Amino acid sequence: MTRSEIDYGGMMHRAMQGLIADVLQDVADNGLPGEHHFFITFDTREDGVEMADWLRERYPEEMTIVIQHWFENLIIDDEGFNITLNFGNSPEPMRIPFDALRTFVDPSVEFGLRFETQESDEGEESSGEKDGEDQGDDGPDDPPGGGEVVQLDRWRK
């Protein structure tokens, strides 16, 4: 099998998913250090996303979760992660595949990654909801910090 070019975009995409997996595994093993916390936006329509029906109805396209004060059962594998978050005093288990991720932001250190979808590359805009909750807190539309966001898929064909 021969190839005509190196898939740098795909390689970067997989590398960034691996970085997020490593960060989440460290948090699962050791807890969140200092002021670190995460805003993770994902596509709720992606294959493999598991969440309560009422959450899927509220966030039919996109959702942002906050991993900060209260979370449990954080389990990471090669394909994604499981986590239980508190929504209005109701613990809800979720399964989020890495392929569903759209953004990962740690505003405490102004770090952010953006995974653009193929639809975005073709000029279609995503209009999904971007508020998530942890312990009943609403996540902001744009997390604070103003750090640089790395866009990965713009080089992908």
C-alpha positions, 0 to 999 in steps of 0.5 A: 500500500502506497500513500501520496502524502503524510496525514499530518492533520490526522496525526495531530488529531490523534496526538491531541486526543492522547494528550487529553487522555493522559491529562484525564488519567492523571486526574483520575489517579491523583485528583485535580491539582491547584486551580486546574479545571476543565471545560470539555465540549463534545458532540452529543450526536457522535456514535458512542456518546452515552448520557441520560435521555433528559440531557440529550433532549436538552443538548441535542447537538453539543454540550459543555461539561465542567470537571472541577468540584464534584465528579466521580468514576472517571475512567479512561480507555483508548476510545474515550472516558466515563465520568459521573457528574452532578446535575442539580443534585442528580448524579448522571453517568456519561460516556464520551468518546474522544472522537466526540470532543470539540474543545478542551479548555483549562482556563487556570493555565490558559490552555485550550484545544479545538477539534474542528469537524469536517462540517466546519471545514465546509463552511457549515456552522455548529449551533449547538448549546454550549452550557454544561453543568457540574454541581448545578453550575452553568458553564460559560459560553466562552471559558475565561482566560483568553489563552490560545486555542490550537485548531487542528483539522484545518489542515486535514483533507 
